Amino acid sequence: MSAPPPYPGSHDLLRDRTVVVTAAAGTGIGFAAARRAAEEGARVLISDIHERRLGEAVAALKEHTGHVAASCLCNVTIEDDVLHLWETAERELGDVDVLINNAGLGDTTNLVDMDDATWHRVLDVTLNGTFRMLRAGLRHMLPRGKGAIVNNASVLGWRAQAGQAHYAAAKAGVMALTRCAAVEAAEAGVRVNAVAPSLAIHPFLAKVSSEELLEELRTREAFGRAAEVWEIANVMIFLASDLSSYMTGEVVPVSNQHA
């Protein structure tokens, strides 16, 4: 097993940019992306559905980066919440340059045991929520003629795993949504890309997955370990920055799985 590299320093990749990150409370990829954005010089607004955790995330960002992030409660399955989030972002940050579309939901349920409510709940957060935020983001960015949107997909959009039919279907939809939106937005100079992580272990994933499954997934990784959440966030920051200026409609795998 190889050890993760040192935590990265700042290169001012997002200096003077404004960034909105959804589902950024807690210790997962969303918070890591918000932290990395702040460290790269951006002014940040984070959203989440959990009020207490959202407040804790704002405090943690200030502790780690010195940046006082704006925040807004938002349930991405509710259109009024999405509209309120954008109104808050524009009031607090001004024009939004970057949207990191991170909200998603999953569990492990075999298809034969899955009821309609479970299927719809995962699809509504993970795919429909991404659509709602993406639509709102494009409506604000297209008239300005600039902006970058980064969606969070998954390698399960390409690869099969038992118990993940709903999540895999949603993430495959996020990939297709990313590509189609990118083609529509290209003429206006707005870029839309996605990351597709394989395995990044954080407390929420550990809560909804057995240790036996997580250990099996670790063995599939060439490095013999899961990604640190900030290793996923690094690629999100790259896609949000001018270093990826020629990239749109791409789904970038953040993985090292054995062939």
N, C-alpha and C positions, 0 to 999 in steps of 0.2 A: 504493500500500500504506500503510495506517495503522499507526502504531506502537502497541504495547500500552501501556496506562495504567501509572502507577506502581504498584508493589507496595502492597497495601492495609495500612493500620494495623489495630490491634485495636479492637474495640468490645465486648469481653467477652461475646460472644454465647453462649459455652458455659462461662461461669464456673461452677466447682464441678460440672461434668458429667464423666462418665466415658465415654470413647470407645474403641471397638475398630475398627481399620482393617486389613483384610486386604490382602495383596499390597502392602505398603507399603515394601519395600526398593527401592533404586535411585533413579531420578530421575523417575519417572512420576507419574501422577495420585494413586496411593495415598500416596506420600511427601508430595506436595503437600497432600493432605487431612489427613494426620497433622500436618504442620507448621502448617497453618492452624488446626486444632483446638487445638493447644497454644498458639498465639498468641492464640486467643480464650478462653483460660483453662481449658481442659479438662485432665484427667489422662488420659493416652493409653497404650494398649497397641497395639503394631503386630505383625503376623504376616507371615510370608513362608515360602517353601519353601527359600530359599537362606540358609544359616547365616551365611556370611561377610558377605554383603550386608546381612543383617538387623542384624548388629552394627555395620556401617558406618552404617546408617540411624539407629540409636540414637545413635551418636556425632554424626552430622550434626544430628539434632534438638536435641541438647544445645548444639551450637555455635551454631545459628541462634536458638534460643528460650530456652535455659537450662533447659528441661524435661528431666528424666531419664525417658524413656519406659520402660515395661515392654515385654517382647518375648516371643514364643513362636513356635517353628517350627510350621508347619501346612501340610499339603497338603489343600486343601479337597475333593479327590476321595476322601479317606479319612475315614470317619465317626469313627473313634477319635481322629484328629487334631483334628477339629472339637470333639469333646467335651472333649478335653484343653485346647484353646484356651479354651473357656468356663470350665473349672475354674481355669485359670491367671488369666484375667481377673478372676474373682470373688475369687480369693485376693489378687491384686495391687491391684485397684481397688475391690473391693466390688461393689455392684450396677452393672450396665452400663446407662447411659442411652442410648447411641447406638452403633449398628453401621453402619459404612460398608463395604459389601459390594463390594469392588473387584476381586477376583480374576477374571482372564479370560485367554484364550489365543486367538491367531489366527495365520493365515499367509495366503498367497495361493496358491490352487490351484483351477484350473478344475474344475468338477464332473465332467467326463468323465475327468479324470486323478486324481480323489480316491479313495483306497482307504478301506476301512471304518475302519482304525485311525486315520487322520487325522481323519475325521468324528467318531468317538467321542471322541478325545482333546480336540478343541475343545469339543464338547458337554459332556463330563464336567466340565471345569474351569469353563467359562463359564456354563453353565446349571445343571447338577447341583450344582456347587460353591456357586453362589448359593443354590440350594434348601436345601442342607444347612446353610449358615450362617444362612439366614433361618429355617429351622425351629428351630434351636437358639436363636436370638435370641428368637423368639416364645415358646418354652417358658419362657424366663427373664423376659421382659418382661410377658407377659399376666397372670401372678399378681400382679405389682406394680401393674398398672393404669396404666403409663406407659412411654414409650420411643419412640425414633424410629429407623427403619431407612432407609438410603439405598442403593439398588442402583445399580450402574454399568451402564447399557445402552449404546445407540449409535443414531445416526440410521440405521444400516444395518438396524435393526429395522423401519424404514419404507421405506427407499430401496434400490434395487438397485445392486450394484457387481460387476463380473465378478471371479471368483476368490474371492468371499466368501460362498458359499452356506452353508457350515457356520457361520461366525461370525455372519452375518445371521440365520440360523435360531435360533441360540443367544440372540442379543440380543433378537429378537422374543419368544422364550420368557421372557426376563427381564422384559420389559414386561408380558406377560400374568400372570406369576407375581406381579409387584408389585401389579397391580390386584386380583387375587383375594385375596392375602394381606391387603391393606389393608381389604377388605370384612370379612374374618373377624376382623381385629384391632380394628376401629373401636369396637365396643361396649366394649372394655376400655380405650380411650383410647390405644392404641398406633398410631402413624402409620407407614406404609410408602410411600415414594416412590422415584423413580428419576431420574437424569439421563441424557440421551442426547446425548453430545458428537458433533460432526462430525469435527473434525480438531484434535488436539493432538499435536504432534510432540515426541517424546522419544527417547532413544537406542535403546530396545528397538524402537519402531516403525520407526525409521530402519534398524535392523538387518534387519528382516524385510520391508521394502518398498524398492522401487527409488526412486532420486531422481527419475526421470522420472514415476513414479506420484505421488509426494508433490507434485511441482511441479504436475501436472495437478489434484490435489485442492485445492491452494492457489488455483488460478485460479477454482475454484467458489465460493470464499468472498467475500462482499461486501467484506470489509475487505482482501482480497488477502493474507491471512496466516493461518497456523494459530493456534489458541489457545495461550496459555501454559498449562502444566498447572495453575498456581494459579488461572487463570480458571475452569477446570472445578471445582476444589476450592472456590472461593468459593460456587458454587451448591449444592454438597454441604453446606457449612456452613450456608447459609441453610435448606435443607430439614431439617437436624438441629436447628435452633434454634427458639425460640418465635416468631420472625418468620413462620414458615410454619405456625402452629398450626392453621389451618383446612384445610390441604392434606393429603390422603391419597389414595393410589391414582393419583397423577399421575406422568406421565413428562415431565420438563421438558427440552426441547431446549436444548442449549448450543451454538448454532451461528449462523451468519449467511449461510447458503448462498443463492445466487441462486435465485429461483423457477424 
